[in-house]
Amino acid sequence: QKSRCEWFTFRDRNNRFYHLTTIKHHKHNKIKLLEAKNGDVIMDEELFCDMPCTYFVNLYRGEGG
């Protein structure tokens, strides 16, 4: 029974550790800004979606890239 109590204690610590590690990785792995070809820095999340789409559309049309 003592080993079972220890297991519960260590299990909770491991869950907390891995959860915090995942949160830290998720925050670090976020794109916060994009730089356009002309040098403009885009920080608006709505424009984040348009910029890559526009880039690849122009790339496959042969308009540069």
Z-matrix of the N, CA and C atoms (Angstrom, degrees):
N
C 1 1.457
C 2 1.539 1 110.53
N 3 1.315 2 117.35 1 -33.75
C 4 1.465 3 120.30 2 178.59
C 5 1.532 4 110.15 3 -64.69
N 6 1.319 5 116.44 4 -41.69
C 7 1.467 6 118.86 5 179.78
C 8 1.527 7 111.13 6 -64.75
N 9 1.315 8 116.60 7 -33.73
C 10 1.459 9 120.53 8 177.76
C 11 1.532 10 110.40 9 -65.10
N 12 1.316 11 117.25 10 -40.81
C 13 1.472 12 121.32 11 177.77
C 14 1.521 13 110.59 12 -64.50
N 15 1.324 14 117.11 13 -41.53
C 16 1.465 15 120.57 14 178.51
C 17 1.526 16 110.52 15 -64.67
N 18 1.321 17 115.44 16 -39.42
C 19 1.455 18 119.26 17 -179.49
C 20 1.530 19 110.46 18 -62.27
N 21 1.323 20 117.46 19 -43.10
C 22 1.462 21 120.73 20 178.11
C 23 1.527 22 110.88 21 -60.72
N 24 1.321 23 116.80 22 -40.62
C 25 1.463 24 120.92 23 -179.80
C 26 1.523 25 110.75 24 -64.66
N 27 1.330 26 117.60 25 -48.76
C 28 1.459 27 120.77 26 -178.49
C 29 1.527 28 111.64 27 -69.17
N 30 1.310 29 116.36 28 -35.81
C 31 1.456 30 119.80 29 179.14
C 32 1.521 31 110.32 30 -61.53
N 33 1.316 32 117.18 31 -43.54
C 34 1.459 33 120.71 32 179.09
C 35 1.520 34 111.42 33 -63.68
N 36 1.305 35 117.18 34 -38.69
C 37 1.473 36 120.02 35 178.54
C 38 1.525 37 110.53 36 -65.48
N 39 1.327 38 116.44 37 -41.63
C 40 1.462 39 119.29 38 179.62
C 41 1.522 40 111.25 39 -65.30
N 42 1.317 41 117.55 40 -42.10
C 43 1.462 42 120.04 41 178.39
C 44 1.518 43 110.84 42 -60.48
N 45 1.303 44 116.71 43 -44.05
C 46 1.464 45 120.62 44 179.61
C 47 1.528 46 110.10 45 -63.84
N 48 1.328 47 116.76 46 -43.20
C 49 1.462 48 121.38 47 179.86
C 50 1.528 49 110.81 48 -60.01
N 51 1.318 50 117.43 49 -50.62
C 52 1.463 51 120.51 50 -177.88
C 53 1.526 52 111.70 51 -67.71
N 54 1.302 53 116.96 52 -35.40
C 55 1.463 54 119.98 53 177.60
C 56 1.529 55 110.35 54 -64.61
N 57 1.326 56 117.31 55 -45.70
C 58 1.468 57 120.39 56 179.05
C 59 1.524 58 111.46 57 -65.53
N 60 1.332 59 116.83 58 -37.06
C 61 1.464 60 120.61 59 177.72
C 62 1.522 61 110.50 60 -63.53
N 63 1.313 62 116.78 61 -41.80
C 64 1.460 63 121.48 62 179.07
C 65 1.524 64 110.99 63 -64.57
N 66 1.314 65 117.03 64 -42.72
C 67 1.467 66 120.82 65 178.99
C 68 1.527 67 110.25 66 -62.84
N 69 1.319 68 116.76 67 -43.93
C 70 1.465 69 120.79 68 -179.79
C 71 1.526 70 110.39 69 -62.65
N 72 1.333 71 116.74 70 -44.07
C 73 1.461 72 120.98 71 179.87
C 74 1.532 73 110.17 72 -63.51
N 75 1.320 74 117.13 73 -41.66
C 76 1.461 75 121.48 74 -179.31
C 77 1.531 76 111.16 75 -62.72
N 78 1.323 77 117.18 76 -42.42
C 79 1.470 78 120.51 77 179.01
C 80 1.522 79 111.27 78 -67.06
N 81 1.330 80 116.68 79 -37.40
C 82 1.462 81 121.31 80 -178.09
C 83 1.529 82 111.05 81 -73.43
N 84 1.314 83 117.11 82 -28.25
C 85 1.454 84 122.29 83 -173.11
C 86 1.529 85 112.75 84 -91.17
N 87 1.299 86 117.94 85 19.33
C 88 1.456 87 122.60 86 -176.77
C 89 1.528 88 110.35 87 -96.96
N 90 1.314 89 116.34 88 140.81
C 91 1.466 90 121.41 89 175.60
C 92 1.519 91 107.56 90 -86.54
N 93 1.312 92 116.63 91 119.53
C 94 1.462 93 120.92 92 -176.39
C 95 1.518 94 112.81 93 -100.84
N 96 1.341 95 117.38 94 -24.33
C 97 1.455 96 120.26 95 178.41
C 98 1.514 97 109.81 96 -155.90
N 99 1.319 98 115.29 97 157.76
C 100 1.458 99 122.89 98 176.04
C 101 1.515 100 108.46 99 -128.30
N 102 1.327 101 115.86 100 147.68
C 103 1.459 102 120.37 101 177.77
C 104 1.522 103 108.86 102 -110.80
N 105 1.312 104 115.78 103 124.67
C 106 1.463 105 121.55 104 -179.54
C 107 1.525 106 110.18 105 -77.40
N 108 1.338 107 115.50 106 169.23
C 109 1.468 108 120.59 107 179.59
C 110 1.522 109 112.16 108 -59.58
N 111 1.321 110 116.22 109 -35.98
C 112 1.467 111 120.08 110 -177.26
C 113 1.526 112 112.70 111 -81.43
N 114 1.325 113 117.14 112 0.78
C 115 1.458 114 120.93 113 176.74
C 116 1.514 115 114.90 114 98.93
N 117 1.339 116 117.02 115 -6.78
C 118 1.466 117 119.96 116 178.07
C 119 1.526 118 110.20 117 -67.51
N 120 1.318 119 115.30 118 139.35
C 121 1.458 120 120.71 119 176.89
C 122 1.521 121 107.97 120 -99.81
N 123 1.325 122 116.21 121 124.53
C 124 1.462 123 122.49 122 -177.45
C 125 1.523 124 108.46 123 -104.81
N 126 1.338 125 115.69 124 122.37
C 127 1.461 126 120.53 125 178.32
C 128 1.532 127 111.58 126 -117.71
N 129 1.325 128 117.13 127 -2.19
C 130 1.462 129 121.97 128 -179.06
C 131 1.528 130 109.27 129 -82.15
N 132 1.332 131 117.00 130 125.45
C 133 1.460 132 121.07 131 -175.59
C 134 1.526 133 112.53 132 -64.26
N 135 1.319 134 117.97 133 -31.33
C 136 1.464 135 120.32 134 178.90
C 137 1.523 136 110.97 135 -65.70
N 138 1.325 137 116.65 136 -37.40
C 139 1.463 138 120.13 137 179.59
C 140 1.525 139 111.90 138 -76.29
N 141 1.326 140 117.30 139 -19.61
C 142 1.467 141 120.86 140 176.46
C 143 1.523 142 110.35 141 -57.71
N 144 1.318 143 116.79 142 -37.41
C 145 1.463 144 120.76 143 -178.26
C 146 1.524 145 110.97 144 -72.88
N 147 1.319 146 116.81 145 -38.09
C 148 1.461 147 120.60 146 -176.72
C 149 1.522 148 112.68 147 -72.22
N 150 1.304 149 117.14 148 -38.13
C 151 1.455 150 120.48 149 -173.75
C 152 1.533 151 113.42 150 -61.41
N 153 1.321 152 119.74 151 -51.64
C 154 1.472 153 118.71 152 178.68
C 155 1.529 154 112.25 153 -64.26
N 156 1.322 155 117.51 154 -38.38
C 157 1.471 156 120.37 155 179.16
C 158 1.523 157 110.45 156 -62.11
N 159 1.316 158 116.63 157 -46.97
C 160 1.461 159 121.45 158 179.05
C 161 1.522 160 110.82 159 -61.30
N 162 1.314 161 117.07 160 -41.90
C 163 1.465 162 121.60 161 179.86
C 164 1.528 163 110.59 162 -58.64
N 165 1.336 164 116.57 163 -49.70
C 166 1.460 165 119.26 164 -176.03
C 167 1.528 166 112.43 165 -72.92
N 168 1.319 167 117.93 166 -32.31
C 169 1.467 168 120.04 167 174.90
C 170 1.521 169 109.12 168 -62.66
N 171 1.321 170 117.50 169 -47.00
C 172 1.465 171 121.22 170 178.78
C 173 1.521 172 111.68 171 -65.64
N 174 1.304 173 117.37 172 -35.76
C 175 1.462 174 121.50 173 -179.85
C 176 1.523 175 110.44 174 -63.62
N 177 1.325 176 117.19 175 -45.79
C 178 1.461 177 120.32 176 -176.70
C 179 1.522 178 113.09 177 -80.31
N 180 1.318 179 117.88 178 -16.53
C 181 1.463 180 120.81 179 173.06
C 182 1.525 181 110.66 180 -82.30
N 183 1.318 182 116.69 181 -13.51
C 184 1.455 183 120.57 182 -179.79
C 185 1.511 184 113.43 183 87.35
N 186 1.330 185 116.92 184 22.30
C 187 1.462 186 120.78 185 -178.64
C 188 1.519 187 112.20 186 -96.75
N 189 1.293 188 118.47 187 24.20
C 190 1.464 189 121.35 188 178.92
C 191 1.506 190 111.01 189 111.85
N 192 1.338 191 114.94 190 176.86
C 193 1.448 192 117.18 191 178.94
C 194 1.459 193 114.62 192 148.28
